[in-house]
Amino acid sequence: MTIGLFSAEPEKVRKCFKLLKSIQSEGIALNLPNVELKELSMGMSGDLEIAIQEGATIIRVGTAIFGERIYPDSYYWDEEKS
């Protein structure tokens, strides 16, 4: 599962999804016993088209269904503290 880079540049977001798809492919190639890597959870309301193009089987669409959050992103994660 991944959340793509928060960027207005689609190709930067696409790069994140391509990386996870590559990791999934590498894992499948290992043919590990009792390990299935058939699901690929990536993408959210704002970038779901790119995620699907890059192989997502699960996407998160909370904003598309419920609308924007009432608090800014900085309320949930303060980048200045990181």
ABEGO torsion letter per residue (X at the ends): XBBBBBBABAAAAAAAAAAAAAAAAAAAAAGBBGBBBABBBBEBAAAAAAAAAAGBABBBAAAAAAEBBABBAAAABBAAAX
